[in-house]
Amino acid sequence: MRYPEILAIEPKPSDYAYDEQWTMLYALGVGAGAEPRDLPFVYEKDLKALPTMAVLMAGATADIINLGGIDFRMIVHGEQRLTIHSPLPPAGRMITDSRCLGVVDKGADKGALVNIECRIADAASGTLHATTIMTLFCRGDGGFGGPQDGALALHQAPSRPHDLELGLPTLPQQAALYRLLGDSNPLHIDPDMARSVGFPRPILHGLCTYGLACRAILRSCCDDDPARIAQFDVRFSAPVYPGETVTTRIWRDGNDIAFECLVAERDVTVIRNGYCRLRD
């Protein structure tokens, strides 16, 4: 990793235009559309955008990885944070500014954390719609002499039993559908590629699981109103395989929601330290 040069990289703003079909495709990509209550996300009549669609607009990550000297072959998406300042319209054109927010050197044999912040604003009005922070776990880049602290705080679930839970199924072809949104990594569709890196078969995109978790919160706590979501943060802890059911366990304290996601079939937790803040 090139440190401290990575902190000074200034990628060109990214231009992201999308239409109603793209918004509906995103909803289908994260499993919506099987029930009548999903119609507002998959039908152009009174169409609404799911809040987590904003993470698709986080641009210039590749510029920071390449110019920062990060070994892209050893990267794992570790955490994802999202703040919604103003709900996304179902169609529009956004401009995204990106920067490296900070790095943490965990040691030569432990890798590094890289936090990349993206601010997503309407291209015409300048209205700020969302801020995302992606934490990359760079397994091959530790030991560069950078700061050893500065990791972003993680929300802890209460010690009491969860208040409610909701299971949402994924399709066997869920990853093939989600990759149409732009993430064409063969790990999510090519069995040979998956086996070459230690997985028995292709895995679901982490950001698809992220969208599933948001749908579970919307259904359980927001009466499917996406305008209620103000913040949505997670730490990815294990992959989901297409066709599995993702169960979201929820602890609610007013407008503060802690959650985690698991796959009961394999008794594995796939999202930890989940936090959602609601608007009144």
N, C-alpha and C positions, 0 to 999 in steps of 0.2 A: 504494500500500500504506500502511496505517495503522501506522506504526512509531514508538515501541515498543509501541503498544497491542495489536498482534497477539500479543505474548508473554504478555499477561495474560488473554487470552480463556479462559474456563472453560466449555466446552460441557457441557450436561447429559449424564450417562452414557447410553449407548445400550443398549437391551435387544435381544438377538439370540437368538431361539429357533429351533431347527431340528430336523428329524427325519431318520430314516434315508433317506427318499426324497430329501431335499435333499442329503445326503451322496453318494448315488449319482448324482444329477444333476450335482453338481460334478465327480465323476470322469469322467462322460461328457462334460462340457463341456470338459475338458482332454484329451480323446482316449482315455481308457481304455475298455476293454470289448471290444476286438477279439480278444483272445487269452485262453486259459484262465488264464494267470498274473494277469490283471487281475480275476478273480472276487472276490477279497477287497474290492475297491473298488466293485463294482457289483452285488453280490449280498448280500441281507440276512443270509445264513448267514455268521456270523463276520465281519461287516462291519467295515472299518477306514476311518478318515478319512485322506485325503491331508493331509500337514502344511500345504501351501500354502492349504488351504481357510480357514485362519485369517485371511487377508488380506480375505476377504469380510466379516469381523466388525469391521473397522476403521471405527468410526462417527464421526460429527460432523465429518468433513472439510469438508463443505459449510458448516457453521457458521463454521469458521475462515476459509474462503475468503471468505464473504460479509461477515462482521463485520470481517475484516482488510482489506477494501477491495481485494481482488485481482481483476484482470480475468480472469474464468473462461474467456473466449473465447480467451485466449492461453496457456492452461496446457498443458504437456506432462508426462506422468508420466516423470520422469527416472530415478529409482532406487527400488528396493524392498528393504527389509531385514526379516528375520523371525527372531526367536529363539523356539524352542519350549521352554518350561520343563517342560511336562507334555503328553503327546500328547492331542489332541482326542478326546473320545468320539464315537461315530457319531451320537449324538443328544444334545441338551442345551439349556441356556439360559445364555447368557453376558451379562455386563455389561462394557461397554467404556468406559474413561475415556480421553479424548483431550486433547492439548495441543500447542501450537506449540513444538517443541523448540528452534528457532533459525532465523535467516534469514541469507542472504548477499547483499549488494548487489553485483552484478557490473558495474553502470554503466548509465547511461540508455539506451544503445543495445545492451546485452547482457543485460538482464533480471535476474532474481533467483532464488535458490533458497530454498525454504521446506520445512523438515523438520517433519513432523507425526508425533508418536508416539502410539500407541494401546496400551493394556494391557488384555488380554482375560482375564477371570476368570469362573469358574463362579458363577452367580448364587446358588446355594444354599450351597455350601461355602466360597466365596471363593478356591478354588485358582487360582493364576495359571497360565494355560495358554500364553499367547503375548504377546510384545511385537512390534509392527510399527513400522517407520519408513518413511514414504512421503516421497520427495523430489520436490517439484513444481518444474519449471522454468517460472517465470512470465515469459514473454517480454516482457510489456508493463509490468512493474512495477519495472524497475531505476531507479537514480538517486534513491532516496528518502532517502539519507543514512545508511544502515545500515552495519553492519560489512562489510568487504570480504574477511574471511577467516572460517574456521570451517566450511568444507565438510567433510563426513564423509569419512573415509579410504576409498579404494577398494583392493581386493585386486588385486594384479598376478599374472598367470599366469607360470609359470616360462618361461625362455628355451628350454628343451629341447623337443623334439617331444612332443606330447601322448601319453599312455599308452594311451588307448582312445577310441573314439567310438561313438555310437549315433544313428541316424536314426529319428525318429518322425513318421509322416505326420499331416497334418490333413485333415479332410473339407472339401469345398467349402462345406458348410453349417455349418462349425465355429463361426463367429461368431454365426450365427442361434441356435445351440444355447446357446452360452456366455452370450448376453445375457439368457436366461431366469433367470440367477442374480442379476440386478438392475441390470446396467450396460446401460441402454437407449439409450445415445448412438447417434443415427442414423448416425454415421460408420462404424459397423460393419455396417450392413445396407442403407443407402440409397445407391444409385449416384450420384444427383444430389448428395447432400451430400458424398460422398467427392470427387467431381470439383471441387466448389466450393472445397475447401481443398487442392487440388493432388494428390490421389491418383487413379490411373486407375480404381480400383474400391474397394469397402469393404475395410478392413483388419481384421486380427484384434486382439482386445483384448490389450494388453501383458501383463496378468495371466493371460491364457490361455497365452501363450508361456511365462510364468513357471512355470505349472503343468506344462507339457510338459517344461521343463528339469528340474523336480524329479522327474518320473516317470523321466526318463533316468538321473538319479543313483540313484534307488531301485533301478532294474533293474540297473544296471551295478555298483553298489558296496554295496548294502544287501540284496540278495536280496529286494527288494520289502517290506522291513520298515519302515513309516513311523516307528516308535519310534526308529530310528537317527538321524533328522534332528534336529540341535540348533540349527542356524543355516543360513539360506539367503538370500544377498544377491546382487543383480544391478544392473547399469546397463543400461537399455534404449538401444539405439543405432540401431535401424531397425525398421520394421514388418514383420510377416509377412502374407501374403495367404492367405486360406483356400484349402486344397487343396495348399499347399506342404508339403514335408518339412523339419522342423527337426532339424538334426544337432547334437548336443552333443559337443564335444571336451573331454576330461577329463584333468587332471593330478592324480595322487593321491600324497600324502605322508602315509602313515598315516591318521589321521582328518581330515586337512585336505585338502580337494578344491578345486582351482581349475578353472573351466570357462568356456567360451564357446559360444554357439550361432550357427549360420549356416544360411542357405538356399543350398544349392549351385546351385539352378536360376538364381539371380540373382547368385551369388558375392558375397553381402552378409552381414556379421556383424550379427545382430539383438540379441544380448546379449553384453556385454563385462564384464570384471572380476567374473565370477561366483565366489562363494565359498560352500562348504558345509562345515560342521563336523559330524562324526559322533560319536555316542555309542558307547562300547564295547558 
